[in-house]
Amino acid sequence: MSDLPLDRAIFRKSSHSEGANGCVEACVSGSHRLVRDSKNPDGGFLSLGPGAWAALVSEIKQGTYDFDEAR
């Protein structure tokens, strides 16, 4: 899966998430992107291949996962 030992993985949180509660962090590991919950960094991570990462980023930019404020 990944080329980078997890104990050396450096996860980043988006600068757009400052002060937000629903944050995730991402890390590059070989050709994969690792994604984890910033509030629970020891709780595991998702490993996304290049195609899945590109699709996720595209959908985020399109607002697919935006919460409706009325909920």
Steps between C-alpha positions, in 0.01 A plus 500: 500500500738775609870569477519720810519346847201632694714611794667746259182615327436874528129579483385852410175674578362748247548866585129538412407285800631729774245514780273244334386185680471255210861491387702234328873479439674359194843357430683392182636148520643370174221520242229496769343770714425414860208678667416501871279679752700784657315457831594131517841458333554154652161375380621380160501644151367451150746426219390641164663420167557775242160461328301492824692801638439702181128414508470595869676835453284577195179421690609710798570796271156456339333515843378140493567455872396846624250491783167667451484762776127429546567146631 
